Structure formats: structure tokens, C-alpha cells
Amino acid sequence: MKLVQVAGYLGSGKTTLILSLVKEMATRGRKVAVLVNDVGEVPVDGQVMEKYGLTVKDIGGGCICCQVAGNMRATLNNLARNQKPDIVIIEPTGMAVPSAIRDGATIDPKFDSLNHGPTIVLFDTTRAEKFLTYETLERLVNTQLRDADIVALSKTDSAAPEKVEYARSGVLKINPKARIVMLATKTGAGVQELAAAALGEGM
């Protein structure tokens, strides 16, 4: 069972990307489960994704990387024992630190082995200047970016070319080893590349 994390600050497009990734992975014959960390009272993300016939598990009540880490491990064990997906995509809250989630994700070996796929962090190109310069956001966003194996620059078709380049160069200054993938909301460009990378077919 492979674990793929799709992280990023609030409003960066995580749910939209995950739905697209699941569809793409399904066409490649993979069985996918989604683990949602929605800290609101109503797990809207989970309700939306269940319409696509996925196995969706919601872990509310706090941040998946701290308050409910035990619930995450129990849910992963449950998935391995019952649904047996090929891929588990974790969508943490926008305030989560990806490395903490990776460190807390364990599974009982009697059920299955857990392999860690890439950590994908979305970066909203339409808000690049705010994320890279506002002191209240910069620390969290920088931490998320440093934890990324892949940085997906989202909404590139809604930002001017110079803003996209500003975002790309800013991200690479923070994490020069990250693989950069351009995502376009309207055309879906970049989804196939991300799906292949998540499955280990394009890394």
C-alpha cells in the first residue's frame, strides 16, 4: 500500500487535484482510497469525493499531524485490512506540516506494508507574493515547501506568466531539489504527470 500526500495552504486546490488524480489512477487500474483531514464540523471534502465511488475516510477533530495522529494510524490499518487499496492519498488540513504526517503514518505489518510515495505540495501561483513575503504565512508555507518532493504550481492558467515565473523561482529558492509541475485548472494540464510520479512511473 503506497501513501501519497497532497498538501498545501488553504485554497490551493487540493481537493480538485485529488479528484483528478483519482480518476487518472483509476484509468491506470489502481484502487485508490482517500484519507481526508477536514477540521470543520462537516467534512464537505469527503462528501464530495464519495460521489466518485471512492473509499473515503474522514479524520476530523484536529490536525492529522498532531491531535489525531492515532486515528490516522488506526484508519490506515483498517484500510489495509479491509479495502486493500493500492494507493492511499492523504489530504491534510492546509495548516499541516507534511513531514509530521509522514513520520506519524505507520501500519501494522500483519495487515500490509506501507510504502511512502512522493509528498506533493500545491502552491497557488495567484497568491505567490503573499505566500513568499507575508510574515504570518511565510514560515508555514516555507516549511510545507521544504517538505515537498514535488511542488505543483496550481492555477497557472489564472496567473500572468510573470507571476508564474515569480512563483517558480521563489519555490526553487526554498527547495531547489523539488520537482516542479505546472497545473492548469481549466485544461487539467499536469495531472497525468503528477499521477505518473505518484505511482512511481515518472520519477
Secondary structure, DSSP 8 states (H G I E B T S, - for coil): -EEEEEEESTTSSHHHHHHHHHHHHHHTT--EEEEE---SSS-HHHHHHHTTT-EEEE--SS-TTTTTHHHHHHHHHHIIIII--SEEEEE--TT--HHHHHHH----TTT---EEEEEEEEEEGGGHHHHHH-HHHHHHHHHHHHT-SEEEEE-TTSS-HHHHHHHHHHHHHH-TT-EEEE--TTT-TTHHHHHHHHTTS--
